[in-house]
Structure formats: structure tokens, C-alpha cells
Amino acid sequence: MGSSTRTWRPRRITFPEDRPLLQSARTQFYGQCDGAYLDWLYGANPAGPLFSHLAVDGGVIAGQYIVIPVDMVRAGAPFKATLSLDTFTHESYRRQGIFVSLAEEVYRDAAAAGSRFTIGLPNENSHHGFVKNLKFSEPFGVSVLARPLGSVLLGRRLARRLRVALHPLHHLSRAQVDTPSTIPTAWIDRLWETRRPATTIGLAKTGAWFRWRFESNPRDTYRFVTAEVDGEPAGVLVWSLDRPDGSARASATIVDVEAKSRRCTSVLVGALLERLEGSVDVVRALATPRSTLGRALLLSGFVPVRRLPFIVRMHGDDPALQGMLNGAAWAVSGAYADWL
């Protein structure tokens, strides 16, 4: 099993027919498998079924490559893409071409189904292999930004900033900021209908996607801040709370923001910071610094603390999309990444 002789064979995976095999693979490589999470991620995705190939050697799973479809828009027009997720190679089968072989099979299937590119946020160990062996490029990076909370001085500065940011919107448009436990699908759809034409490139954040991605997720609990102007949806912020077991210290993560304007984005961020002041030590977010979200975070006192690669593999000659691959046009957030 440890020799370089190829004894494995590739196998195309479908769901739910091959669910036991996928569960076995996840258990083998992760040490555990939450069946509900597996069904949610691979089976309930409103964008469609996964694309997956395994390398199988008898009863051993030698490798796995999986991407899931995502619905996207470009200048308001819909199109299909895929997001790279679970990639493994068994330590006894390395240097046998499993990674490249399975990936090419998966990309062939995805492209045939209409995916125009695959995106990913690889870790340090896999980044080199994606770029060198799988024809990915890195058009821009995304940043982890952080904002410490808790000190008296920061609290005073935050209060002053919030008064400046919130007053104009409340005075001019009678904005209402709320923290609902759930958001009606129709509310998100109304917000998205105003945001879709203005989205240069990004995820299609429909009500169905929002309910699946955040409200039906069996692994993570998300919380929401919403804004309405004159009774109509103006924006939503999604965040999560991280409190390590046995620790009194907590942090929060801004996972995603979708809002009608930069000012509304700032209002949502400011409302969250005001809510969290004194209860968490730091708030983090993933963003492209030149995007609307990134600029709002920087103006709210967030600073970049780490850069992450964002990689893209085109599935054909696609100059219309290639020209949009920049960090100002594409507002990448934690909605792409916190399930990885």
C-alpha cells in the first residue's frame, strides 16, 4: 500500500446514493462525521448536487476531491460556478497523482454542467499544489480584519463614531435596526432584488440561499442585524459568536453583510459593535479591503491582521469574467469561507 504502484481506481460519487462512502471518507480523514452536516452541505444545497470523485483501493479510500455548485451573478446576470471544499490524499498513497487526477475529473464534470470557474481559499499546505498543478491563479487576496473591543477608551470612541454614523440615516430615512432570530425568505428576496443589478460579481444571495447557508446550517449558529428604511429592507449583517469551551473570553465574527449602500453597511457594523461592546474581546471579519464592506470595516476601526489567498480556476476562455477578477469588484466575505 505504501509503494508508488497505482492500485487505486477513481470513482464518481453521487448523492445520496454514495452517502455511506462519503461519510466513511469524512470519518477517515477528519476523525468524525456529523451526518446532518453532510446531508446539509452535499444534499440540501439549493445550487445543486456536489461534484466528487474518490480514489478507492479495495476497502481503503485513498483520496477525495469535492466541489459544490454556487449560484452567482455578474452585473446582475446569473451564472454557475463551483467552490472547492474537501480534498484529501491518504498518506500511504501520496505521489501517485491522486490529487491532480481526481481534480481534473471533477472539473470536467463541473464544466460540463455549466460551471464557468472554481474558486477556493486554500490553506498554506495546499495553496502551492492548487496553483502549480491545477491551473489556479490568484487574482487578489482577502484579509482577515480585527477590531478589539472592551476598553473604556475604545468604548468612548465607538460611541462617538456611532452617533456620527447612525444619526444621518435615522434622521433622513427613519431607519430601523433590529436583531431578529430569523428572517423571512421574502424579506431577503426583496433586499436581493435591489442588490442584484448592482452586484458586479458575487454570490446570488437569494432567500433560498440565505435560509440554507445560515438558518439551516446544523453545525454553526448565526445571528443577524437588519436595517429597514421606510419599511423596506436596506441591509442584513450575519455574525457568529465564538466562546471556547471553559473560557470566559469570547470573540465574534462578521460572516457576511449585504446592504443597499456603504452608509447602511457602516450602520450595520456599528450597531453590532455597539451591541458587543463589553461582552467580547475582539471582532473579526473576512473581506477584500477595497470592497464596500472592507472600506466600512476599516472606517470602523478594523485593521488587517492576516492575508489569505483567494484562487480561481477558469473552465474555459472567458474574458468577460476574467476582467472582473479584482478585489474592488468582488466583495468576498466569510460567506465563502467559514465552512472550510
C-alpha positions as CSV (number, residue, x, y, z in Angstrom):
1,M,0.0,0.0,0.0
2,G,2.9,2.3,0.5
3,S,4.5,1.7,-2.9
4,S,4.3,4.0,-5.8
5,T,2.5,1.4,-7.9
6,R,-1.1,2.5,-8.6
7,T,-3.6,0.1,-7.0
8,W,-6.5,2.6,-6.6
9,R,-9.2,3.4,-9.1
10,P,-11.2,6.6,-9.5
11,R,-14.9,6.6,-8.7
12,R,-17.5,9.2,-9.5
13,I,-19.7,9.9,-6.4
14,T,-23.4,10.9,-6.4
15,F,-25.5,11.9,-3.5
16,P,-27.4,10.5,-1.7
17,E,-26.6,7.1,-3.4
18,D,-23.0,7.2,-2.2
19,R,-23.7,8.9,1.2
20,P,-22.2,5.9,3.2
21,L,-19.0,6.2,1.2
22,L,-18.7,9.9,1.7
23,Q,-19.4,9.5,5.4
24,S,-16.7,6.9,5.6
25,A,-14.3,9.2,3.8
26,R,-15.0,12.1,6.1
27,T,-14.6,9.9,9.2
28,Q,-11.3,8.6,7.8
29,F,-9.8,12.0,7.1
30,Y,-11.4,14.1,9.9
31,G,-11.9,11.5,12.6
32,Q,-15.6,12.2,12.9
33,C,-18.6,12.8,10.7
34,D,-21.8,14.7,11.5
35,G,-24.4,13.1,9.3
36,A,-26.7,16.1,9.5
37,Y,-23.9,18.4,8.3
38,L,-23.1,16.0,5.5
39,D,-26.7,16.0,4.3
40,W,-26.9,19.8,4.6
41,L,-23.7,20.5,2.7
42,Y,-23.9,17.9,0.0
43,G,-27.6,17.2,-0.3
44,A,-29.6,20.4,0.5
45,N,-27.6,23.0,-1.4
46,P,-30.1,24.9,-3.5
47,A,-27.5,25.5,-6.2
48,G,-27.5,21.7,-7.0
49,P,-25.6,18.5,-6.3
50,L,-21.9,18.1,-5.5
51,F,-19.2,17.1,-8.0
52,S,-17.0,14.5,-6.4
53,H,-14.5,11.7,-7.2
54,L,-12.9,9.3,-4.8
55,A,-9.8,7.2,-5.2
56,V,-10.7,3.7,-3.9
57,D,-8.4,0.8,-3.2
58,G,-10.5,-2.1,-2.0
59,G,-11.8,-1.0,1.4
60,V,-9.4,2.0,1.6
61,I,-10.3,5.5,0.5
62,A,-7.0,6.7,-1.0
63,G,-8.2,10.2,-1.8
64,Q,-11.1,12.5,-2.3
65,Y,-11.9,15.7,-4.3
66,I,-15.2,17.6,-3.9
67,V,-16.5,20.9,-5.2
68,I,-20.1,22.2,-4.7
69,P,-22.0,24.4,-7.1
70,V,-22.7,28.0,-6.2
71,D,-25.2,30.4,-7.9
72,M,-23.5,33.7,-8.8
73,V,-24.3,36.9,-10.7
74,R,-22.2,39.1,-13.0
75,A,-23.6,42.6,-13.5
76,G,-27.0,41.2,-12.3
77,A,-26.9,38.2,-14.7
78,P,-26.9,34.7,-13.2
79,F,-24.3,32.1,-13.9
80,K,-22.9,28.9,-12.3
81,A,-19.6,28.4,-10.5
82,T,-18.2,25.9,-8.1
83,L,-16.5,26.2,-4.7
84,S,-13.6,23.8,-3.8
85,L,-14.1,22.1,-0.5
86,D,-13.0,18.7,0.8
87,T,-9.7,17.5,-0.7
88,F,-7.7,14.6,0.9
89,T,-5.0,12.2,0.0
90,H,-4.2,9.2,2.2
91,E,-0.7,9.4,3.5
92,S,0.1,5.9,2.1
93,Y,-0.9,6.9,-1.4
94,R,0.9,10.2,-1.9
95,R,3.0,10.9,-5.0
96,Q,0.7,8.7,-7.1
97,G,-1.2,11.5,-8.9
98,I,-4.4,11.2,-6.9
99,F,-4.8,15.0,-6.2
100,V,-4.4,16.0,-9.9
101,S,-6.3,13.0,-11.4
102,L,-9.4,13.4,-9.2
103,A,-9.4,17.2,-9.6
104,E,-9.4,17.0,-13.4
105,E,-12.2,14.5,-13.4
106,V,-14.3,16.8,-11.0
107,Y,-13.5,19.9,-13.1
108,R,-14.5,18.1,-16.3
109,D,-17.9,17.2,-14.7
110,A,-18.4,20.7,-13.3
111,A,-17.6,22.4,-16.6
112,A,-20.0,20.1,-18.5
113,A,-22.7,21.1,-16.0
114,G,-22.2,24.8,-16.8
115,S,-19.7,25.9,-14.1
116,R,-17.6,28.8,-15.5
117,F,-14.9,28.6,-12.8
118,T,-14.0,27.1,-9.5
119,I,-12.9,29.2,-6.5
120,G,-11.2,28.4,-3.3
121,L,-9.5,29.7,-0.2
122,P,-6.7,27.1,0.3
123,N,-4.6,26.7,3.4
124,E,-0.8,27.1,3.4
125,N,-0.2,23.4,2.8
126,S,-2.4,23.1,-0.3
127,H,-2.0,26.5,-1.9
128,H,1.1,25.6,-3.8
129,G,-0.4,22.5,-5.2
130,F,-3.5,24.3,-6.5
131,V,-1.5,26.9,-8.3
132,K,1.2,24.7,-9.6
133,N,-0.7,21.6,-10.6
134,L,-4.3,22.6,-11.1
135,K,-4.0,25.8,-13.1
136,F,-5.4,28.1,-10.4
137,S,-4.5,31.8,-10.4
138,E,-4.6,34.2,-7.5
139,P,-6.2,37.4,-8.8
140,F,-6.3,39.0,-5.4
141,G,-6.1,38.3,-1.7
142,V,-8.6,38.7,1.0
143,S,-7.8,40.0,4.5
144,V,-8.7,38.9,8.0
145,L,-9.5,42.2,9.7
146,A,-9.9,42.5,13.5
147,R,-11.3,45.1,15.8
148,P,-10.5,44.9,19.6
149,L,-13.3,45.8,22.0
150,G,-13.6,46.2,25.7
151,S,-11.5,49.1,26.8
152,V,-13.1,52.3,28.1
153,L,-11.2,54.4,25.6
154,L,-12.4,52.3,22.7
155,G,-15.9,52.3,24.0
156,R,-16.0,56.1,24.1
157,R,-14.5,56.4,20.6
158,L,-17.0,53.8,19.3
159,A,-19.9,55.7,20.9
160,R,-18.8,58.9,19.1
161,R,-18.4,57.1,15.8
162,L,-21.8,55.5,16.1
163,R,-23.5,58.9,16.8
164,V,-22.0,60.3,13.6
165,A,-22.8,57.2,11.5
166,L,-26.3,56.5,12.7
167,H,-27.8,60.0,13.0
168,P,-27.9,60.9,9.3
169,L,-29.6,57.7,8.3
170,H,-32.2,57.8,11.1
171,H,-32.9,61.5,10.6
172,L,-33.3,61.3,6.8
173,S,-34.9,57.9,6.3
174,R,-36.3,56.7,9.6
175,A,-34.1,53.7,9.6
176,Q,-35.0,50.8,11.9
177,V,-32.2,48.5,13.1
178,D,-33.3,45.1,14.6
179,T,-31.7,41.8,15.7
180,P,-34.2,39.1,14.7
181,S,-33.6,35.5,15.4
182,T,-34.9,34.5,12.0
183,I,-35.5,36.5,8.7
184,P,-38.4,35.7,6.3
185,T,-37.2,34.4,3.0
186,A,-39.4,37.0,1.2
187,W,-37.6,39.8,3.1
188,I,-34.2,38.6,1.9
189,D,-35.6,38.2,-1.7
190,R,-36.8,41.9,-1.6
191,L,-33.3,43.0,-0.4
192,W,-31.6,40.9,-3.1
193,E,-33.8,42.2,-5.9
194,T,-32.4,45.7,-5.2
195,R,-28.9,44.4,-4.8
196,R,-28.7,42.0,-7.7
197,P,-28.4,44.6,-10.5
198,A,-25.7,46.5,-8.6
199,T,-23.6,43.4,-7.9
200,T,-20.6,43.4,-10.2
201,I,-19.7,39.8,-9.4
202,G,-20.6,37.7,-6.4
203,L,-22.8,35.1,-4.8
204,A,-26.5,35.2,-5.6
205,K,-27.8,35.9,-2.1
206,T,-31.4,34.9,-2.6
207,G,-33.8,34.0,0.2
208,A,-33.4,30.3,-0.5
209,W,-29.6,30.6,-0.4
210,F,-29.8,32.6,2.8
211,R,-32.0,30.1,4.6
212,W,-29.8,27.2,3.5
213,R,-26.5,28.8,4.2
214,F,-27.2,30.4,7.6
215,E,-30.5,29.3,9.1
216,S,-30.5,25.6,8.2
217,N,-26.8,25.0,8.9
218,P,-26.7,22.2,11.6
219,R,-23.1,23.0,12.6
220,D,-22.9,26.7,13.2
221,T,-25.3,29.2,14.8
222,Y,-25.6,32.5,13.1
223,R,-27.1,35.8,14.4
224,F,-28.5,38.7,12.4
225,V,-28.7,42.5,12.4
226,T,-31.1,44.0,9.9
227,A,-31.9,47.5,8.8
228,E,-35.1,48.8,7.2
229,V,-35.7,52.2,5.6
230,D,-39.3,53.4,5.3
231,G,-40.4,49.8,5.9
232,E,-38.3,48.2,3.2
233,P,-35.2,46.0,3.6
234,A,-32.0,48.1,3.5
235,G,-29.4,45.6,4.7
236,V,-28.5,42.5,6.7
237,L,-25.4,41.6,8.7
238,V,-24.7,37.9,9.7
239,W,-22.4,37.2,12.6
240,S,-21.4,34.4,14.9
241,L,-20.1,34.1,18.5
242,D,-17.1,32.1,19.4
243,R,-16.6,31.2,23.0
244,P,-14.0,28.4,23.5
245,D,-15.0,25.7,25.9
246,G,-14.2,26.6,29.5
247,S,-13.1,30.1,28.6
248,A,-14.6,33.3,29.8
249,R,-13.1,35.2,26.8
250,A,-15.2,35.4,23.6
251,S,-14.8,36.7,20.1
252,A,-17.2,37.4,17.3
253,T,-17.0,37.1,13.5
254,I,-18.8,39.1,10.9
255,V,-19.6,36.4,8.4
256,D,-21.5,38.5,5.7
257,V,-23.1,41.8,5.0
258,E,-25.4,42.7,2.2
259,A,-26.7,46.3,2.2
260,K,-28.0,48.9,-0.2
261,S,-25.3,51.4,0.4
262,R,-21.9,52.0,2.1
263,R,-23.6,54.1,4.8
264,C,-26.1,51.3,5.5
265,T,-23.1,48.8,5.7
266,S,-21.5,51.1,8.3
267,V,-24.7,51.4,10.3
268,L,-25.0,47.6,10.5
269,V,-21.4,47.2,11.5
270,G,-21.7,50.0,14.0
271,A,-24.9,48.5,15.5
272,L,-23.1,45.2,16.0
273,L,-20.1,46.8,17.6
274,E,-22.3,48.7,20.0
275,R,-24.2,45.5,20.9
276,L,-21.0,43.6,21.5
277,E,-19.1,46.3,23.4
278,G,-18.0,44.9,26.8
279,S,-19.1,41.3,26.0
280,V,-16.4,40.2,23.6
281,D,-12.7,40.9,23.3
282,V,-12.4,41.1,19.5
283,V,-14.5,41.1,16.4
284,R,-13.1,39.6,13.2
285,A,-14.2,39.7,9.5
286,L,-13.0,38.4,6.2
287,A,-13.1,40.9,3.4
288,T,-11.4,42.4,0.4
289,P,-10.2,45.8,1.8
290,R,-11.2,47.7,-1.4
291,S,-14.8,46.5,-1.4
292,T,-17.7,48.3,0.2
293,L,-17.6,46.0,3.2
294,G,-13.8,46.3,3.5
295,R,-13.9,50.1,3.5
296,A,-16.7,50.2,6.0
297,L,-14.7,47.9,8.3
298,L,-11.6,50.0,8.0
299,L,-13.6,53.2,8.8
300,S,-15.0,51.4,11.9
301,G,-11.6,50.7,13.3
302,F,-10.8,47.3,11.9
303,V,-7.2,46.6,10.8
304,P,-5.8,43.8,8.6
305,V,-4.1,41.2,10.6
306,R,-3.6,38.4,8.1
307,R,-3.8,37.9,4.3
308,L,-5.5,34.8,2.8
309,P,-5.2,33.6,-0.8
310,F,-8.3,33.6,-3.0
311,I,-7.8,31.4,-6.0
312,V,-9.7,30.9,-9.3
313,R,-9.5,28.3,-12.0
314,M,-11.4,29.2,-15.2
315,H,-13.1,26.4,-17.1
316,G,-12.5,27.8,-20.5
317,D,-11.7,31.1,-22.3
318,D,-13.9,33.6,-20.5
319,P,-12.6,37.2,-21.0
320,A,-15.8,38.8,-19.8
321,L,-15.4,37.2,-16.3
322,Q,-11.6,37.4,-16.3
323,G,-11.7,41.1,-16.5
324,M,-13.8,41.3,-13.3
325,L,-11.4,39.3,-11.1
326,N,-10.2,42.0,-8.8
327,G,-10.7,42.8,-5.2
328,A,-12.6,46.0,-5.8
329,A,-15.3,44.4,-7.9
330,W,-15.6,41.2,-5.9
331,A,-16.7,41.6,-2.3
332,V,-15.5,38.3,-0.8
333,S,-16.7,37.7,2.7
334,G,-16.8,34.9,5.3
335,A,-19.9,33.5,3.4
336,Y,-17.4,31.9,1.1
337,A,-15.1,30.6,3.8
338,D,-16.3,29.8,7.2
339,W,-17.5,26.3,6.2
340,L,-14.0,25.3,5.0
